[in-house]
Amino acid sequence: MARMRHIFVLLYHLLLRRIFLLSVLLLSGCASYYGQLASGQLSLLQSRQSIDTLIGDPGQDAELRQRLALLLKARAFASSNLGLPDNASYRQYADIQRSYVVWNVFATPEFSVEPLQHCFPIAGCVAYRGYFHQSAARATAAELSLTGLDTLVAGVDAYSTLGWFADPVLSSMLRRNDEQLAALVFHELAHQRLYLPGDTAFNESYASFVEQEGLREWQALRGLPPPRAERERAYRQLVELVLATRERLRVLYASGQPEAIMRTNKQAEFMRLRQAYHRLRERDWKGQGYFDHWINQPLNNATLLPFGLYDGWTPAFARLFEQSGRNWPEFHAAVEKLAQLTDSERNRQLQALMTEQGQQTQTAGT
């Protein structure tokens, strides 16, 4: 029975590839959203080069060869130590000659912190739409803004095709330092290890935990200090501020007040967020403006979305890892069991893990 299921998956994989290539032929010449996705992905696939070949070519840039060689070691570590897929992903390199590979467009109603959902084959429903061209993303955001929606355009330096294709290391990813680059590969391979269609918060929090813990273990193996705890702690504090702001906005939008009053109070909440951020920066971060670029942009409901979507359950997965004896196969198996639950039961168990993790943190701090 397991063998028959394996054959079905292989057949479906081959069928998906043919559908993808057909969509490129039919759609890449038009303005279709799916057309730009297909042509953009095909362009990436066509620009891939073997990392082993690049490393062995003395004519290539020495720094590039050195960084790619280290990345291959991190890639091997991900499979041997973290239980992540041992496949063809991140064994090739693609120079995309731009800062980001895609730009995601987030949108919310003016008086809501809930994202507009977009549903796709395979990936399920997500809280954004991705574009391979920044101009297309900004044009879409402008159109949505004209309808009264809050929008955000966010550049992304990497993404996962969830194992359907051999994802390459992109030149946009090399803007990160070596630690961050390894962490990113761990994150994207986690998506290939497990992806639950329709639950962005679950998927991203799981991958974020694998990224963070995986990096700690990778650094320890190399005899290097752990990632800078100060910045990670600062980021968690920022997340807490943003989530608190989102919750106050949620209450405001449900209050039934006249729109003019809600609009004024909405801006007051964003001012409150900025003030709290600056207090943190001066009091706890010793003047380090870790996230000044983010806080200084125009803030709206959409700018708050990635925090709730990408980080909400990370402490729950940290607790689950401890419960699994810090054993990666047991941890992944426990996550798979969570993924099989109904949405309500999964969220209930994740919330219980969050509570336990909070209690453990308080105990450790006393």
Wavefront OBJ file of the C-alpha trace (Angstrom):
o trace
v 0.000 0.000 0.000
v 2.835 2.411 0.874
v 4.535 1.564 -2.431
v 1.331 2.351 -4.383
v 1.087 5.719 -2.617
v 4.734 6.425 -3.485
v 4.063 5.669 -7.148
v 1.015 7.973 -7.095
v 3.122 10.800 -5.665
v 5.716 10.323 -8.385
v 3.051 10.344 -11.094
v 1.475 13.458 -9.614
v 4.897 15.105 -9.451
v 5.473 14.399 -13.153
v 1.979 15.604 -14.023
v 2.519 18.854 -12.122
v 5.746 19.489 -14.037
v 3.930 19.049 -17.343
v 1.094 21.341 -16.271
v 3.672 23.912 -15.185
v 5.526 23.811 -18.511
v 2.258 23.988 -20.445
v 1.178 27.018 -18.401
v 4.444 28.721 -19.319
v 3.777 28.211 -23.008
v 0.189 29.409 -22.762
v 0.468 32.212 -20.239
v 3.936 33.726 -20.213
v 3.113 36.072 -23.056
v 0.076 37.634 -21.371
v -0.586 39.704 -18.285
v -2.014 36.764 -16.337
v -1.014 36.485 -12.684
v -0.337 32.783 -13.142
v 1.584 33.583 -16.301
v 4.095 35.771 -14.482
v 4.481 33.110 -11.787
v 5.151 30.427 -14.371
v 7.576 32.474 -16.438
v 9.392 33.723 -13.325
v 9.848 30.215 -11.978
v 11.008 28.945 -15.370
v 13.588 31.731 -15.533
v 15.005 30.591 -12.202
v 15.164 26.986 -13.305
v 16.971 27.925 -16.512
v 19.609 30.016 -14.716
v 20.732 27.311 -12.273
v 24.353 26.175 -12.153
v 25.875 23.346 -10.130
v 27.527 24.706 -6.985
v 30.140 21.957 -7.134
v 31.043 23.091 -10.654
v 31.276 26.730 -9.595
v 33.466 25.876 -6.607
v 35.809 23.915 -8.845
v 36.134 26.706 -11.402
v 39.178 28.925 -10.591
v 37.787 31.565 -12.929
v 34.888 32.257 -10.581
v 34.970 34.925 -7.870
v 36.989 33.582 -4.916
v 34.598 34.946 -2.263
v 31.601 33.437 -4.052
v 33.304 30.038 -4.217
v 34.214 30.215 -0.527
v 30.705 31.163 0.566
v 29.055 28.491 -1.570
v 31.452 25.846 -0.231
v 30.491 26.734 3.346
v 26.831 26.721 2.400
v 27.113 23.169 1.024
v 28.448 22.099 4.414
v 25.471 23.735 6.111
v 23.219 22.032 3.559
v 24.669 18.627 4.458
v 24.284 19.420 8.167
v 20.594 20.218 7.631
v 19.921 16.689 6.395
v 22.297 14.750 8.637
v 21.607 16.588 11.917
v 18.268 18.389 11.626
v 16.227 15.729 9.846
v 15.556 17.950 6.834
v 15.144 16.648 3.261
v 18.212 15.265 1.516
v 17.257 16.293 -2.004
v 18.553 18.403 -4.893
v 17.492 21.747 -3.407
v 20.219 24.298 -2.551
v 22.909 22.393 -4.403
v 22.704 24.765 -7.376
v 23.176 28.515 -7.735
v 21.280 31.136 -9.750
v 22.378 34.728 -10.283
v 19.074 36.637 -10.587
v 20.757 40.077 -10.772
v 18.284 41.811 -8.459
v 17.923 42.368 -4.727
v 14.798 40.235 -4.254
v 13.440 37.229 -6.070
v 9.776 38.116 -5.486
v 7.731 40.866 -3.894
v 4.747 39.865 -1.739
v 1.651 42.046 -1.586
v -0.313 41.986 1.687
v -3.678 43.714 2.085
v -6.306 44.234 4.769
v -9.519 46.254 5.008
v -9.059 49.701 6.516
v -10.735 48.625 9.746
v -9.545 45.046 10.102
v -6.328 43.245 10.995
v -7.362 40.151 9.031
v -5.518 39.644 5.727
v -7.106 39.132 2.350
v -6.665 35.446 1.563
v -5.529 34.090 -1.805
v -5.930 30.407 -2.617
v -3.748 28.435 -5.016
v -3.310 24.823 -6.128
v -0.835 22.856 -3.962
v 0.046 25.749 -1.623
v -3.498 26.274 -0.358
v -4.598 29.669 0.944
v -2.022 32.290 1.945
v -2.206 35.891 3.109
v -0.342 37.438 0.184
v 0.275 37.331 -3.565
v 3.801 37.112 -4.924
v 5.193 38.865 -7.995
v 8.498 38.366 -9.777
v 8.577 42.029 -10.818
v 8.500 44.831 -8.264
v 6.583 47.097 -10.626
v 3.780 44.549 -10.884
v 3.616 44.199 -7.102
v 3.458 47.958 -6.593
v 0.828 48.334 -9.306
v -1.318 45.705 -7.604
v -0.867 47.396 -4.221
v -1.850 50.750 -5.746
v -5.021 49.257 -7.227
v -5.938 47.718 -3.868
v -5.256 51.005 -2.088
v -7.671 52.780 -4.409
v -10.416 50.456 -3.142
v -9.704 51.569 0.450
v -7.479 48.676 1.525
v -4.315 48.945 3.602
v -1.389 47.411 1.692
v 2.230 46.364 2.117
v 4.793 45.411 -0.547
v 7.590 43.316 0.964
v 10.649 42.069 -0.905
v 11.596 38.414 -0.378
v 15.088 37.075 -1.061
v 14.110 33.385 -1.159
v 11.128 31.064 -1.268
v 10.441 27.356 -1.428
v 8.577 25.424 -4.113
v 7.911 22.846 -1.359
v 10.116 20.279 -3.057
v 8.344 20.239 -6.414
v 11.475 21.676 -7.998
v 15.143 21.746 -6.992
v 15.273 25.204 -5.407
v 18.608 26.936 -6.051
v 20.664 29.211 -3.847
v 19.853 32.670 -5.216
v 22.229 35.607 -5.537
v 19.668 37.631 -3.553
v 20.269 35.302 -0.609
v 23.973 36.214 -0.536
v 23.127 39.664 0.794
v 22.933 37.871 4.148
v 25.993 36.921 6.173
v 27.063 33.273 6.462
v 25.027 32.634 9.618
v 21.886 34.159 8.171
v 22.356 32.296 4.895
v 22.581 28.927 6.639
v 19.524 29.804 8.734
v 17.566 30.682 5.605
v 18.357 27.323 3.999
v 17.244 25.552 7.185
v 13.992 27.560 7.081
v 13.202 26.775 3.455
v 14.072 23.083 3.806
v 11.702 22.922 6.782
v 8.920 23.994 4.412
v 9.882 21.094 2.170
v 9.855 18.767 5.192
v 6.324 19.755 6.207
v 3.783 22.178 4.794
v 0.139 22.380 5.845
v -1.934 24.029 3.092
v -3.992 26.931 4.367
v -2.241 27.512 7.714
v 0.457 30.143 7.169
v 1.015 30.780 10.884
v 1.666 27.081 11.560
v 3.978 26.665 8.566
v 6.040 29.790 9.138
v 6.347 29.399 12.905
v 7.511 25.803 12.478
v 10.094 26.793 9.853
v 11.220 29.757 11.954
v 11.863 27.524 14.950
v 13.830 25.034 12.829
v 15.830 27.968 11.465
v 16.648 29.366 14.913
v 17.466 26.116 16.696
v 19.219 24.708 13.640
v 21.507 27.723 13.512
v 22.411 27.346 17.197
v 23.429 23.734 16.603
v 25.305 24.581 13.394
v 27.310 27.259 15.204
v 28.068 24.920 18.100
v 29.305 22.204 15.732
v 31.758 24.677 14.207
v 32.978 25.843 17.605
v 31.469 29.277 17.098
v 29.427 31.348 19.565
v 25.640 31.140 19.286
v 23.782 33.726 17.224
v 23.681 37.129 18.818
v 21.151 36.787 21.594
v 20.703 40.537 21.880
v 19.186 40.962 18.437
v 17.010 37.867 18.782
v 15.693 39.105 22.131
v 15.098 42.550 20.640
v 13.151 41.004 17.796
v 10.951 39.067 20.206
v 10.250 42.311 22.060
v 9.304 43.989 18.789
v 6.960 41.108 17.970
v 5.277 41.483 21.362
v 4.757 45.195 20.720
v 3.299 44.572 17.275
v 0.981 41.783 18.413
v -0.265 43.940 21.301
v -0.969 46.727 18.810
v -2.842 44.341 16.555
v -4.998 43.175 19.442
v -5.873 46.737 20.475
v -6.746 47.530 16.861
v -8.901 44.418 16.699
v -10.875 45.635 19.702
v -11.115 49.123 18.226
v -12.476 47.867 14.901
v -15.106 45.776 16.670
v -16.236 48.711 18.831
v -18.839 50.019 16.399
v -17.556 53.595 16.666
v -18.088 55.984 13.744
v -15.444 55.551 11.039
v -13.990 59.019 11.546
v -13.344 58.306 15.223
v -11.897 54.855 14.482
v -9.609 56.404 11.860
v -8.268 58.879 14.411
v -7.846 56.215 17.080
v -6.158 53.936 14.562
v -3.449 56.505 13.924
v -3.108 57.032 17.667
v -2.341 53.316 18.059
v 0.427 53.496 15.473
v 1.864 56.517 17.252
v 1.732 54.556 20.506
v 3.609 51.697 18.801
v 6.347 54.035 17.585
v 6.737 55.584 21.023
v 6.986 52.157 22.671
v 9.573 51.112 20.092
v 11.751 54.152 20.772
v 11.569 53.534 24.518
v 12.743 49.956 23.958
v 15.545 51.101 21.693
v 16.912 53.563 24.224
v 16.209 51.628 27.413
v 16.805 47.956 26.515
v 18.793 48.023 23.257
v 21.323 50.679 24.290
v 20.417 52.890 21.357
v 20.728 50.143 18.738
v 18.187 50.861 16.017
v 17.804 47.238 14.936
v 14.450 47.793 13.267
v 14.422 51.529 12.547
v 13.813 50.941 8.843
v 10.629 49.042 9.636
v 9.245 51.407 12.270
v 9.950 54.502 10.145
v 7.900 53.334 7.157
v 4.231 54.363 6.847
v 2.411 51.995 9.209
v -1.007 50.469 8.572
v -2.860 47.243 9.248
v -1.017 45.400 6.465
v 2.443 46.253 7.802
v 1.563 44.352 10.984
v 0.527 41.172 9.171
v 3.852 39.336 8.769
v 4.483 39.386 12.516
v 1.303 37.577 13.438
v 1.664 35.202 10.522
v 5.338 34.306 10.771
v 6.154 34.285 14.474
v 3.039 33.601 16.482
v 3.600 29.931 17.341
v 7.415 29.821 17.441
v 7.580 29.517 21.283
v 5.111 26.613 21.061
v 7.447 24.724 18.743
v 10.347 25.481 21.077
v 8.400 23.820 23.895
v 7.509 20.852 21.670
v 11.207 20.412 20.848
v 12.019 20.210 24.565
v 9.202 17.717 25.106
v 10.707 15.629 22.287
v 13.988 15.403 24.178
v 15.601 17.778 21.701
v 15.504 14.888 19.251
v 14.851 16.097 15.717
v 13.127 12.960 14.296
v 10.806 12.829 17.318
v 10.141 16.559 17.036
v 9.258 16.359 13.337
v 6.991 13.397 14.045
v 5.221 15.390 16.776
v 4.743 18.319 14.381
v 3.273 15.961 11.796
v 0.752 14.788 14.374
v -0.249 18.402 15.028
v -0.706 18.931 11.298
v -3.199 16.056 11.168
v -5.518 17.654 13.740
v -8.468 19.889 13.007
v -7.705 23.605 12.970
v -9.381 24.206 16.335
v -7.707 21.270 18.080
v -4.298 22.110 16.610
v -4.581 25.712 17.767
v -5.713 24.572 21.193
v -2.654 22.355 21.592
v -0.329 25.043 20.281
v -1.773 27.523 22.778
v -1.197 25.028 25.584
v 2.425 24.674 24.467
v 2.744 28.454 24.395
v 1.517 28.664 27.978
v 3.947 25.967 29.117
v 6.837 27.691 27.379
v 5.950 30.989 29.034
v 5.885 29.320 32.431
v 9.251 27.659 31.780
v 10.772 30.981 30.750
v 9.481 32.689 33.904
v 10.829 29.877 36.087
v 14.240 30.052 34.412
v 14.338 33.806 35.004
v 13.720 33.564 38.761
l 1 2 3 4 5 6 7 8 9 10 11 12 13 14 15 16 17 18 19 20 21 22 23 24 25 26 27 28 29 30 31 32 33 34 35 36 37 38 39 40 41 42 43 44 45 46 47 48 49 50 51 52 53 54 55 56 57 58 59 60 61 62 63 64 65 66 67 68 69 70 71 72 73 74 75 76 77 78 79 80 81 82 83 84 85 86 87 88 89 90 91 92 93 94 95 96 97 98 99 100 101 102 103 104 105 106 107 108 109 110 111 112 113 114 115 116 117 118 119 120 121 122 123 124 125 126 127 128 129 130 131 132 133 134 135 136 137 138 139 140 141 142 143 144 145 146 147 148 149 150 151 152 153 154 155 156 157 158 159 160 161 162 163 164 165 166 167 168 169 170 171 172 173 174 175 176 177 178 179 180 181 182 183 184 185 186 187 188 189 190 191 192 193 194 195 196 197 198 199 200 201 202 203 204 205 206 207 208 209 210 211 212 213 214 215 216 217 218 219 220 221 222 223 224 225 226 227 228 229 230 231 232 233 234 235 236 237 238 239 240 241 242 243 244 245 246 247 248 249 250 251 252 253 254 255 256 257 258 259 260 261 262 263 264 265 266 267 268 269 270 271 272 273 274 275 276 277 278 279 280 281 282 283 284 285 286 287 288 289 290 291 292 293 294 295 296 297 298 299 300 301 302 303 304 305 306 307 308 309 310 311 312 313 314 315 316 317 318 319 320 321 322 323 324 325 326 327 328 329 330 331 332 333 334 335 336 337 338 339 340 341 342 343 344 345 346 347 348 349 350 351 352 353 354 355 356 357 358 359 360 361 362 363 364 365 366
